[in-house]
């Protein structure tokens, strides 16, 4: 288990840190999670848990988390965030009603009214990716994200609807891309394509698809 220092700053008066137990012989990696603000907090020293409520703001690495209520288990390094949850990291913002997080793996699960907004820098200017889903998993280390159970994504003039979507950020030797699975419908202007699986590459704006069930491409006459 990694070591996580929790520093609580409440109304600028109380500051303390808590370190969970680490297995004998293990070499822990220290992380810091800052509870920047909250209206109220209840700390259970014996159970190593705390509940913060009312305008909660927590900082973990590059991730800023806002919510109405936070329950955190310091033994398991896991937290549950409820009510108007907003997570921001750089130019990515995620909103939902509920989120649970494992602070060892930095994997966060969002549920209920999930919306992700990501700004991309391009040569011709910035563009925005909008992602709506019932649930979303998000990797706080590298911004990888994935959803099941129905996803709708809009970007520029493209609308994508799919049962499953897995987003991979650009990495060494790999392009920024989205893997689409299930019933996949891609719409751009007057063009439609329905497939069972596809990979969409965002930098080149190209699609590699298979299992094509329907396609419609409107051909316009050239102006004479």
ABEGO torsion letter per residue (X at the ends): XBBBBBBBBBGGABBBBBBBBBBBGBBBBBBBBBBABBABBBBBAAAGBBBBBEGBBBBBEABBBBBABBBBBAAAGBBBBBEGBBBBBEABBBBBABBBBBAAAGBBBBBEGBBBBBBBBBAAEBBBBBBBBABBBBBAAAGBBBBBGEBBBBBEABBBBBABBBBBBBBBGBBBBBBBBEBBBBBBEABBBBBABBBBBAAAGBBBBBGBABBBBBBBBBBX
